Amino acid sequence: MRKIKSILDKVLSAVCAALLAFMTLLTIYQVVMRYVFHSPSTMSEDILSYSFVWVSLLGTALVFGQKDHMKLSFFCDKVKGKGQLVLSIFSELLILAVAITVFLVGGKAVMGVGVLQTSPTLGIHMDWIYIILPISGVLIIVYSFIHIIQSIQEFNMDGKGELQ
């Protein structure tokens, strides 16, 4: 399980880094075109906007995967043993519920609307842009299952019945 998570982390990190590098280069291009050649590019503006959405949602999945998201650890610090495992699994199940509801179900609905819309500058159907919602949802769901399995394994391996 750790190997799958490690591979997923590396792939997502690389994709986010590549998107950020692409966005940086595109921003430089946009500035040069606007201020040096006095010919602003509207196409690059849209590509930057869509890339920002993609890197944000992929970054969100990566942050959930690395458990670096904001959380209140007040209850986690007070509970020990089996209660800590139950709380950990419960929080992952909440994340699963949000990912399924917002990213998968909501993303599918948004993609349905996107089929009817076309980007004026790029000429592509907007569902190709909105597809990142279900993709990031699936990634968050996979990470949540991995975290549940890891929590159970850590609980069973630790002689005191506490999570690391």
C-alpha positions in Angstrom: 0.0 0.0 0.0 2.9 2.4 0.8 4.4 1.7 -2.6 1.1 2.6 -4.4 0.8 5.8 -2.3 4.4 6.7 -3.0 4.0 6.3 -6.8 0.8 8.3 -6.7 2.5 11.1 -4.7 5.4 11.2 -7.1 3.2 11.3 -10.2 0.9 14.0 -8.8 3.9 16.1 -7.6 5.5 15.8 -11.0 2.2 16.8 -12.8 1.7 19.8 -10.4 5.3 20.9 -10.9 5.0 20.6 -14.7 1.8 22.6 -14.7 3.3 25.3 -12.5 6.4 25.5 -14.8 4.1 25.6 -17.9 2.0 28.4 -16.2 5.2 30.3 -15.4 6.4 30.1 -19.0 3.0 31.1 -20.4 2.8 34.1 -18.0 6.2 35.2 -19.3 5.0 34.8 -22.9 1.9 36.8 -22.1 3.8 39.6 -20.5 6.3 39.8 -23.4 3.5 39.8 -26.0 1.5 42.5 -24.1 4.3 44.9 -23.2 7.0 44.3 -25.8 4.9 43.5 -28.9 1.7 45.4 -27.8 -0.3 42.3 -28.9 -1.9 40.7 -25.9 -2.8 37.0 -26.2 -6.4 36.2 -25.1 -5.8 32.5 -25.7 -2.9 32.4 -23.2 -5.2 34.1 -20.6 -7.7 31.3 -20.9 -5.1 28.6 -20.8 -3.7 30.1 -17.7 -7.1 30.2 -16.0 -7.8 26.6 -16.8 -4.3 25.5 -15.8 -4.8 27.2 -12.5 -8.0 25.3 -11.8 -6.3 22.0 -12.8 -3.2 22.6 -10.6 -5.4 23.7 -7.7 -7.5 20.6 -7.8 -4.6 18.2 -8.4 -2.8 20.0 -5.6 -5.8 19.5 -3.3 -5.7 15.8 -4.0 -2.0 15.7 -3.3 -2.4 17.6 0.0 -5.1 15.1 1.1 -2.9 12.3 0.1 0.0 13.5 2.2 -2.4 14.5 5.1 -1.1 18.0 5.0 -4.6 19.6 4.9 -5.8 21.7 7.8 -7.3 19.7 10.6 -8.3 20.1 14.2 -6.3 17.6 16.3 -8.0 18.4 19.6 -10.0 15.2 19.7 -7.3 13.1 18.1 -4.9 14.1 20.8 -7.3 13.2 23.6 -8.3 9.8 22.3 -6.1 6.8 22.5 -6.2 3.1 21.4 -9.2 1.9 19.5 -11.0 5.2 19.8 -8.2 6.9 17.9 -8.6 4.3 15.1 -12.4 4.8 15.0 -11.9 8.6 14.8 -9.3 8.3 12.1 -11.5 6.0 10.0 -14.5 8.3 10.6 -12.7 11.3 9.4 -11.6 9.5 6.2 -15.2 8.4 5.7 -16.3 12.0 5.9 -13.6 12.9 3.3 -14.9 10.1 1.1 -18.5 11.4 1.4 -17.4 14.9 0.4 -15.3 13.6 -2.4 -18.1 11.5 -3.8 -20.8 14.1 -3.4 -18.9 17.2 -4.5 -16.2 15.9 -6.9 -17.8 12.8 -8.5 -21.6 13.6 -8.5 -21.1 17.4 -8.7 -18.3 17.0 -11.2 -20.4 14.8 -13.4 -23.2 17.4 -13.4 -20.8 20.2 -14.2 -19.4 18.1 -17.1 -22.9 17.6 -18.4 -23.3 21.4 -18.6 -19.8 21.7 -20.1 -20.7 19.6 -23.0 -23.1 22.3 -24.1 -20.4 25.1 -23.7 -17.5 25.9 -25.9 -14.5 28.0 -24.9 -14.6 31.1 -27.2 -10.9 31.5 -27.5 -9.8 27.9 -27.5 -12.8 26.4 -29.3 -12.9 23.3 -27.1 -15.9 21.9 -25.1 -15.7 22.9 -21.5 -16.2 19.4 -20.3 -12.5 18.8 -21.1 -11.8 21.5 -18.6 -14.3 20.3 -16.0 -13.1 16.7 -16.2 -10.6 17.6 -13.5 -13.4 17.6 -10.9 -14.0 13.8 -11.1 -10.3 13.1 -11.6 -9.4 14.8 -8.4 -12.3 13.2 -6.7 -11.1 9.7 -7.7 -7.6 10.6 -6.5 -9.0 11.8 -3.1 -11.1 8.6 -2.8 -8.1 6.4 -3.5 -6.0 8.3 -1.0 -8.8 7.9 1.6 -9.0 4.2 1.1 -5.2 4.0 1.4 -5.3 6.0 4.7 -8.0 3.7 6.1 -6.0 0.6 5.3 -2.8 2.1 6.7 -4.5 3.2 9.9 -5.8 -0.3 10.5 -2.4 -1.8 9.7 -0.6 0.6 12.0 -3.2 -0.1 14.8 -2.7 -3.8 14.4 1.1 -3.7 14.3 1.5 -1.4 17.3 1.4 -3.5 20.5 -0.3 -0.6 22.4 -3.1 -0.2 20.0 -2.2 3.4 19.1 -1.8 5.0 15.7 1.5 6.6 14.7 
